[in-house]
Structures are given as C-alpha cells and as structure tokens.
C-alpha cells in the first residue's frame, strides 16, 4: 500500500505559483516566495512519500482564471522539468570544478608528504620543530584538499536531492478548490 501525502497550497492567483517574491499593495500582502517553493520546502522537511496530492486553493473563481487541474499540472510539470535540467547542469559543473581543483590539490599533497618524509629522515631541526613542521604540512595538505573533496563528495547533493523532489512532483496529482473549505 502506497502512502499518499496531501498538501494544501492557498494562493491568490495562478502567478503566485511561479512568480518570485513581491509586494502587492492592493492585497496588503508580501509574498515571501513562490508557491512552488512553498511546496518544495514542505517536501524537503518531510520524508518523501511515493504519492503526492496537492490541492491548490483559490479565494474565488476570478483568481483561478479558468485554469483546469490539467492545465495547472502542465505548468507545474514544465516548471519541474526546467529545474531538473538546471540542477543537472549544476551537478555537472560542480563535479567538473571539483576534478579541476583536485589537480593542484594533489600536487600540494604530494609536495607536503614528500617534504614530511624528508624532514622525518633527515631531522634537520630539533625534534619539537620537526614535529611542528610536519604537523603544519599535514594541516596545509588537508586545507588544500578540502575544497575539491567537498565539491566531489558533498556540494552536488543539494541539487540532486531537489531533483528527487521535482521528480516526485512530476507524478503528483493536482486538484483545484475555490474558496476556503
């Protein structure tokens, strides 16, 4: 049995689903973010269900502008597909940059390891100074590797997670409700 997650999104007009933050003086309202971002936030905060049903609530029929649930679904699908595509490019760019940054970081790592080995074998300074120098080189190598490893291991995860949510939203069922009820 698959779970069905029900979400309710109250918006004043269709544009509020996709248009960014703004101030509407007539409504005396500040839209902090798009309605789609509200859905994303709610889905990020909870475990992803298999099935999602979203009810979009409009205050009256004029706000709906004649959009059927199928038309809203088409708009939402287009929005999700565009963001999936953008996130895939972002993941590719993050991985490419991580790999490019890995080359100088690896050279730094080789240099610090080699220098540490030379210091260990030759002991040019007192034992305390040798240990401090080797520890400093170890820190330098970790700092040099931090950014490329972070990019390759972690930085791609957020757009990947968002794509999983967008893919679920592509399969979500949409219904329209007029008025609070």
C-alpha positions as CSV (number, residue, x, y, z in Angstrom):
1,X,0.0,0.0,0.0
2,X,1.5,3.3,-1.0
3,X,1.2,6.4,1.2
4,X,-0.5,9.5,-0.2
5,X,0.8,12.8,1.1
6,X,-1.7,15.6,0.9
7,X,-0.6,19.1,0.6
8,X,-2.7,22.3,0.5
9,X,-1.5,25.5,-1.0
10,X,-3.5,28.6,-0.7
11,X,-2.7,31.2,-3.3
12,X,-4.5,34.3,-4.5
13,X,-3.8,33.9,-8.2
14,X,-2.0,31.4,-10.6
15,X,1.0,33.6,-11.0
16,X,1.8,33.2,-7.3
17,X,2.8,29.6,-8.0
18,X,5.7,30.7,-10.2
19,X,6.4,34.4,-9.8
20,X,9.1,35.4,-7.3
21,X,8.7,37.4,-4.1
22,X,6.9,40.7,-4.3
23,X,4.7,43.2,-2.6
24,X,1.0,43.6,-3.5
25,X,-0.2,46.9,-2.1
26,X,-3.8,46.2,-3.1
27,X,-3.9,42.9,-1.1
28,X,-1.6,44.3,1.6
29,X,0.5,41.2,1.3
30,X,4.1,40.3,0.9
31,X,4.7,37.1,-0.9
32,X,7.9,35.8,0.6
33,X,8.4,33.2,-2.1
34,X,6.7,31.4,-4.9
35,X,4.1,28.8,-4.2
36,X,6.2,26.1,-5.8
37,X,9.0,27.0,-3.4
38,X,6.5,26.5,-0.5
39,X,5.7,23.0,-1.8
40,X,9.5,22.3,-2.1
41,X,10.1,23.5,1.4
42,X,7.4,21.2,2.8
43,X,8.6,18.2,0.9
44,X,12.2,18.8,1.9
45,X,11.2,19.0,5.6
46,X,9.5,15.6,5.5
47,X,10.3,12.2,4.3
48,X,9.5,11.9,0.6
49,X,6.2,10.0,0.0
50,X,5.6,7.9,-3.1
51,X,2.4,9.7,-4.0
52,X,1.7,13.4,-3.5
53,X,-1.7,15.0,-3.9
54,X,-1.8,18.8,-3.9
55,X,-4.9,20.9,-3.6
56,X,-4.5,24.5,-4.8
57,X,-7.0,26.7,-3.1
58,X,-8.0,30.0,-4.8
59,X,-10.1,32.6,-3.0
60,X,-12.7,32.9,-5.8
61,X,-13.3,31.8,-9.4
62,X,-11.8,35.0,-10.8
63,X,-8.4,34.1,-9.2
64,X,-8.4,30.7,-10.9
65,X,-8.5,32.4,-14.3
66,X,-10.2,29.4,-15.8
67,X,-7.2,27.1,-15.3
68,X,-8.2,23.5,-15.0
69,X,-6.3,21.0,-12.8
70,X,-4.8,19.5,-16.0
71,X,-3.5,22.9,-17.1
72,X,-2.0,23.6,-13.7
73,X,-0.4,20.1,-13.8
74,X,1.1,21.0,-17.2
75,X,2.5,24.3,-15.8
76,X,3.9,22.5,-12.7
77,X,5.4,19.8,-14.9
78,X,7.1,22.4,-17.1
79,X,8.5,24.2,-14.0
80,X,9.8,20.9,-12.5
81,X,11.4,19.8,-15.8
82,X,13.1,23.1,-16.2
83,X,14.5,23.0,-12.7
84,X,15.6,19.3,-13.1
85,X,17.5,20.3,-16.2
86,X,19.1,23.3,-14.5
87,X,20.1,21.2,-11.5
88,X,21.7,18.5,-13.7
89,X,23.8,21.2,-15.3
90,X,24.7,22.5,-11.8
91,X,25.7,19.0,-10.7
92,X,27.9,18.6,-13.8
93,X,29.6,21.9,-13.2
94,X,30.2,21.1,-9.5
95,X,31.8,17.8,-10.4
96,X,33.9,19.3,-13.2
97,X,35.2,22.1,-10.9
98,X,35.9,19.6,-8.2
99,X,38.0,17.5,-10.6
100,X,39.8,20.6,-11.9
101,X,40.6,21.7,-8.4
102,X,41.8,18.2,-7.5
103,X,44.9,18.5,-9.7
104,X,46.7,21.4,-7.8
105,X,45.4,20.0,-4.5
106,X,47.0,16.6,-5.3
107,X,50.3,18.3,-6.3
108,X,50.2,20.1,-2.9
109,X,49.5,16.8,-1.2
110,X,52.5,15.1,-2.9
111,X,54.7,18.1,-2.0
112,X,53.7,18.1,1.7
113,X,54.0,14.3,2.0
114,X,57.4,14.3,0.3
115,X,58.6,17.2,2.4
116,X,57.4,15.5,5.6
117,X,59.3,12.3,4.6
118,X,62.4,14.3,4.0
119,X,62.1,16.0,7.4
120,X,61.5,12.7,9.1
121,X,64.5,11.0,7.5
122,X,67.0,13.9,7.8
123,X,65.8,15.5,11.1
124,X,67.2,19.0,10.1
125,X,65.9,20.7,13.3
126,X,65.2,19.7,16.8
127,X,62.6,17.0,17.4
128,X,60.0,19.6,18.5
129,X,60.5,21.8,15.5
130,X,60.4,18.8,13.2
131,X,57.1,17.6,14.6
132,X,55.6,21.1,14.4
133,X,56.7,21.5,10.8
134,X,55.3,18.0,9.9
135,X,52.1,18.8,11.6
136,X,51.9,22.2,9.8
137,X,52.5,20.4,6.4
138,X,49.7,17.9,7.3
139,X,47.3,20.8,8.0
140,X,48.3,22.5,4.8
141,X,47.6,19.4,2.8
142,X,44.2,19.0,4.4
143,X,43.3,22.6,3.7
144,X,44.4,22.2,0.1
145,X,42.2,19.1,-0.4
146,X,39.2,20.5,1.5
147,X,37.5,22.3,-1.4
148,X,37.9,19.7,-4.2
149,X,36.9,16.9,-1.9
150,X,33.9,19.0,-0.6
151,X,32.8,19.5,-4.2
152,X,33.2,15.9,-5.2
153,X,31.6,14.4,-2.1
154,X,29.0,16.9,-0.8
155,X,28.3,20.0,-2.9
156,X,26.3,18.1,-5.6
157,X,23.9,16.6,-3.0
158,X,21.5,19.5,-2.6
159,X,20.6,19.8,-6.3
160,X,20.4,16.0,-6.6
161,X,18.0,16.0,-3.6
162,X,15.9,18.7,-5.2
163,X,15.7,16.8,-8.4
164,X,14.3,13.8,-6.5
165,X,11.6,16.1,-5.1
166,X,10.9,17.6,-8.5
167,X,10.6,14.1,-10.0
168,X,8.0,13.2,-7.3
169,X,6.2,16.5,-8.1
170,X,6.0,15.4,-11.7
171,X,3.9,12.5,-10.6
172,X,1.8,14.4,-8.1
173,X,-1.9,14.8,-8.6
174,X,-3.3,18.3,-8.6
175,X,-6.8,19.4,-7.7
176,X,-8.3,22.9,-7.6
177,X,-10.5,24.2,-4.9
178,X,-12.4,27.6,-4.9
179,X,-12.7,29.3,-1.5
180,X,-11.5,28.1,1.9
181,X,-13.4,25.0,2.7
